[in-house]
Amino acid sequence: MDRYELRRLDYSLSEDHKDLQAAYRQFFDTHCSIEVVWAAEESGYDKSLWERLCAMGASTMALDESVGGDGATLVDLTLVAEELGRAVAPVPWIDHVCATRLWARLGGVDPEAVEGTQLLGFDSRVEATPGRRLIASAAVADRIIVRDGDDVVALSYDARPERVANLGRLPMAWVDPDSADQRTVLASGPEAVAEYARALDEWRVLTAAALTGLVEQTMTIAAEFAKSRYTLGVPIATLQAISHPLANMAIVVQGGRNLAHRAAWFLDNEPTERPELAGSAFVFMAEEAPKAATMAVHIQGGLGVSTEAAATAYLVRARGWALAGGDPADTAKQIGRIVADREAQSA
């Protein structure tokens, strides 16, 4: 049997994977309580949390050793993303990771970006339309990596763009590449465009993993409430109207996790074999996360819709995070084109 063949179908975690995930779960449990999340809502960013996360090695781990990184796989990164989503952490780690990995593949990356002392933004939209665009981390990024036609460029501004209020509570801002104070072309041509497309797939996989962690924590919040809330002398968790939706959430978590791990493995090892997987993971979680978070709010009733309830914080991010990449329907259409082209070639 080929050494990769089993891993194509087996998404179980190794002991090293489990240790990595446990370490980041403990980190976010310690440093990212729901109070920290609420305190950062005005800016969408907690600088202290970002610095602690980078000190943990979350920025360097994503890159090859040849550029000063630790050589983590994309599967490793999904485990960190899942814990970030579980904590709804107010840090643009996914954007930064995708941008630094892209920059490194294009021929080199600033050492400050590797360490995370220079924060990179990333335009995660499917369609690279020219002109002004909303970018999720632009309000706090030191440089922003975008595609402009056949060029991949790094933009910087003397004064950072003003944050735009948004459902996902992200440090989102409008960016116009033509008005940047500094514009550096990192690469041009078909190869540069292809590398940018790969970075978009990595962003989709990591966002899907983050939404998986978000859903699992939302499910936990709802389940704990349902076990302690009684009606007619029994916990409401025993009622089918409650227990069945909770079971559906568990199915979504496991399905999303397996799909994200599979997409990450193929991107790392056989990127041309199943190019639709990254988009599929993203679209699945973009559709299912808001449903699960909405149900969690319903289970908690009046408490769930209150602004001080954790479930509300999870609901708005479940709806808003996926929209940072534009309309998920655009990704769904892209998946359709990939599958249709493959079928036409095999006919």
C-alpha positions in Angstrom: 0.0 0.0 0.0 1.3 3.5 -0.9 2.2 5.4 2.3 -0.3 8.1 1.6 -3.2 5.8 0.6 -4.4 5.2 4.2 -4.2 8.8 5.2 -6.5 9.7 2.3 -9.3 8.0 4.1 -8.2 8.2 7.8 -8.7 11.5 9.6 -7.9 10.4 13.1 -5.4 12.5 15.0 -2.0 11.3 16.1 -0.8 11.9 19.6 1.2 14.8 18.5 -1.9 16.3 16.9 -3.8 15.9 20.1 -1.1 17.5 22.2 -1.0 20.4 19.8 -4.7 21.0 20.0 -4.7 20.6 23.8 -2.0 23.2 24.1 -3.9 25.7 22.1 -7.2 24.9 23.8 -5.5 25.6 27.2 -4.0 28.8 25.8 -7.4 30.2 24.7 -9.1 29.0 27.9 -6.6 30.9 29.9 -6.3 34.1 27.8 -9.5 34.4 25.8 -12.6 34.4 28.1 -15.9 35.6 26.8 -15.2 38.9 28.6 -12.1 39.4 26.5 -14.1 38.8 23.4 -16.7 41.3 24.4 -14.1 43.9 25.4 -12.6 43.7 21.9 -15.8 44.1 19.9 -15.4 47.8 19.2 -12.1 47.3 17.4 -12.4 43.6 16.5 -8.9 43.0 17.7 -7.1 42.3 20.9 -3.4 43.3 20.6 -2.3 41.7 23.8 -3.9 38.4 22.8 -2.2 38.6 19.4 1.2 39.1 21.0 0.6 36.2 23.4 -0.5 34.0 20.5 2.6 34.8 18.5 4.8 34.1 21.5 3.1 30.7 21.6 4.5 30.1 18.1 1.2 30.3 16.2 2.7 32.6 13.5 6.1 30.8 13.0 4.6 27.3 13.0 2.7 28.0 9.7 5.9 28.4 7.6 8.7 26.3 6.3 11.9 26.1 8.2 13.7 27.6 5.2 12.1 31.0 6.0 12.4 30.7 9.7 9.2 28.8 10.5 8.5 25.5 12.2 7.2 23.5 9.3 3.7 22.7 10.5 1.3 21.0 8.1 -2.0 22.5 7.0 -3.7 19.8 9.1 -1.8 21.1 12.1 -3.1 24.6 11.3 -6.7 23.4 11.2 -6.3 22.3 14.8 -5.3 25.7 15.9 -8.0 27.3 13.8 -10.6 25.1 15.5 -9.5 26.3 18.9 -9.5 29.9 17.8 -13.1 29.4 16.6 -14.1 27.7 19.8 -13.0 30.8 21.7 -14.2 33.2 19.0 -10.8 34.9 19.5 -10.5 38.5 18.3 -7.3 38.0 16.4 -6.9 37.8 12.5 -4.6 34.7 12.7 -6.1 33.0 9.7 -5.7 36.0 7.4 -2.1 36.5 8.7 -1.2 32.8 8.2 -2.6 32.6 4.7 -0.8 35.9 3.7 2.6 34.9 5.1 2.4 31.4 3.6 1.6 33.0 0.2 4.4 35.5 0.5 6.9 32.8 1.3 5.8 30.7 -1.7 6.3 33.7 -3.9 10.0 33.9 -3.1 10.5 35.4 0.4 8.8 36.9 3.4 9.6 39.6 5.9 11.1 38.1 9.1 8.8 40.4 11.1 5.8 38.9 9.4 7.1 35.4 10.3 7.3 36.4 13.9 4.0 38.2 13.8 5.3 41.5 14.9 4.2 42.7 11.5 0.6 41.7 11.0 -0.5 40.9 7.4 -4.0 41.2 6.1 -5.4 39.1 3.2 -8.1 39.7 0.6 -10.1 36.4 0.9 -12.8 37.1 -1.7 -13.2 34.5 -4.5 -13.5 37.1 -7.3 -10.5 39.5 -7.5 -12.5 42.4 -8.8 -10.5 45.6 -9.4 -10.8 48.7 -7.2 -12.1 49.3 -3.7 -12.8 46.2 -1.6 -13.7 45.2 2.0 -10.9 43.2 3.7 -11.5 41.5 7.0 -8.3 42.5 8.8 -7.4 45.7 7.0 -8.1 48.0 10.0 -5.3 46.5 12.0 -2.9 45.1 9.4 0.6 46.6 8.8 0.5 45.2 5.2 -2.3 43.8 3.2 -1.7 41.1 0.5 -4.2 41.4 -2.4 -4.5 40.2 -6.0 -4.7 43.1 -8.5 -5.2 41.7 -11.9 -2.3 39.4 -12.6 -0.2 40.9 -9.8 0.0 39.8 -6.2 0.9 43.0 -4.3 1.6 44.1 -0.7 -0.1 47.3 0.3 0.6 49.6 3.2 -0.9 52.9 4.4 0.6 55.7 6.5 -2.8 55.7 8.3 -4.6 52.5 8.6 -8.1 52.4 7.0 -11.0 53.1 9.3 -12.8 50.0 10.7 -16.3 49.3 9.3 -18.8 47.9 11.7 -19.7 44.3 10.7 -21.7 41.3 11.8 -18.6 39.1 12.4 -17.0 41.8 14.7 -13.9 41.7 12.5 -11.4 44.5 12.1 -12.8 45.0 8.6 -12.1 48.1 6.4 -12.4 49.4 2.9 -9.1 49.1 0.9 -8.3 50.7 -2.5 -5.1 49.3 -4.0 -4.7 52.5 -6.1 -4.6 54.7 -3.1 -2.0 52.8 -1.1 1.0 54.8 0.2 3.3 51.9 -0.6 2.6 49.3 -3.2 5.0 46.4 -3.6 4.5 43.8 -6.4 5.5 40.4 -4.9 4.9 38.4 -8.1 3.1 38.6 -11.4 1.7 36.2 -14.0 -0.1 32.9 -14.1 2.1 31.3 -11.4 1.4 34.1 -9.0 -2.3 33.9 -9.7 -2.2 30.2 -9.1 -0.4 30.6 -5.7 -3.0 33.2 -4.7 -5.8 30.7 -5.5 -4.0 28.2 -3.3 -3.9 30.8 -0.5 -7.6 31.3 -0.9 -8.2 27.5 -0.5 -6.1 27.5 2.6 -8.2 30.4 4.0 -11.4 28.5 3.2 -10.1 25.3 5.0 -8.9 27.2 8.1 -12.2 29.2 8.2 -14.2 26.0 8.0 -12.1 24.6 10.9 -12.7 27.7 12.9 -16.5 27.5 12.3 -16.4 23.9 13.4 -14.8 24.8 16.7 -17.4 27.6 17.0 -20.3 25.2 16.5 -18.9 22.7 19.0 -18.6 25.3 21.7 -22.1 26.7 20.8 -23.4 23.1 21.2 -21.7 22.8 24.5 -23.2 26.0 25.8 -26.7 24.9 24.7 -26.3 21.4 26.1 -25.2 22.5 29.5 -28.2 24.9 29.7 -30.6 22.1 28.5 -29.3 19.8 31.2 -29.9 22.3 34.0 -33.2 23.7 32.8 -36.3 21.8 33.9 -39.9 21.7 32.6 -42.6 19.5 34.1 -40.0 18.0 36.4 -37.6 16.8 33.7 -34.6 18.5 32.1 -35.5 20.0 28.7 -32.6 18.1 27.2 -34.8 15.0 27.4 -37.3 16.5 25.0 -37.0 15.6 21.4 -37.4 19.2 20.3 -34.1 19.9 22.2 -32.2 16.6 22.0 -32.6 16.1 18.2 -31.2 19.6 17.3 -28.3 19.0 19.7 -27.6 15.7 18.0 -27.7 17.4 14.6 -25.1 19.9 15.9 -22.8 17.0 16.9 -23.2 15.6 13.3 -22.3 19.0 11.8 -19.2 19.2 14.0 -17.9 15.8 13.1 -18.7 16.2 9.4 -17.1 19.7 9.2 -14.0 18.5 11.1 -13.5 15.5 8.9 -14.0 17.5 5.7 -11.6 20.2 6.8 -8.9 17.7 7.7 -9.4 15.9 4.4 -9.2 19.1 2.4 -6.1 20.2 4.3 -4.4 16.8 3.7 -5.1 17.0 0.0 -3.9 20.6 -0.3 -0.6 19.6 1.4 0.0 16.3 -0.4 -2.1 16.1 -3.6 -3.3 19.7 -4.4 -4.5 18.9 -7.9 -6.3 15.6 -7.0 -9.4 17.0 -5.2 -9.4 20.8 -5.7 -13.1 21.1 -4.7 -12.6 19.9 -1.1 -11.4 23.2 0.3 -14.4 25.0 -1.1 -16.8 22.2 0.0 -15.6 22.4 3.6 -16.1 26.2 3.6 -19.5 26.2 2.0 -20.7 23.4 4.3 -19.7 25.2 7.5 -20.8 28.6 6.1 -24.3 27.1 5.8 -24.4 25.0 8.9 -22.7 27.2 11.5 -25.5 29.9 11.5 -28.2 27.2 11.7 -26.5 25.6 14.7 -25.8 28.8 16.5 -29.4 30.0 15.9 -30.7 26.8 17.4 -28.5 27.2 20.4 -30.0 30.7 21.0 -33.5 29.2 20.7 -32.7 26.5 23.2 -31.7 29.1 25.7 -34.8 31.1 25.0 -34.9 34.7 26.4 -31.5 34.3 27.9 -30.0 33.3 24.5 -31.1 36.5 22.8 -29.7 38.8 25.5 -26.6 40.7 24.6 -24.7 39.4 27.6 -25.3 35.8 26.6 -22.3 33.9 25.1 -24.6 32.3 22.6 -25.3 35.7 21.0 -21.6 36.3 20.6 -21.3 33.0 18.8 -24.3 33.6 16.6 -23.2 36.8 15.1 -19.7 35.4 14.3 -21.2 32.2 12.9 -23.1 34.4 10.4 -20.4 37.0 9.8 -17.0 35.2 9.6 -17.8 33.3 6.3 -18.9 36.6 4.7 -15.3 37.9 5.0 -14.7 35.8 1.8 -17.6 37.4 0.0 -20.8 35.5 -0.8 -20.3 31.7 -0.1 -22.5 31.1 -3.2 -19.5 32.3 -5.3 -17.4 29.5 -3.8 -20.3 27.0 -4.5 -20.3 28.1 -8.1 -16.6 27.6 -8.3 -17.0 24.0 -6.9 -19.6 23.4 -9.6 -17.2 24.5 -12.3 -14.4 22.3 -11.0 -16.6 19.2 -10.8 -18.2 19.9 -14.2 -14.8 20.3 -15.9 -13.5 17.1 -14.3 -16.6 15.2 -15.5 -16.2 16.6 -19.0 -12.6 15.5 -19.2 -13.4 12.0 -18.0 -16.3 11.6 -20.5 
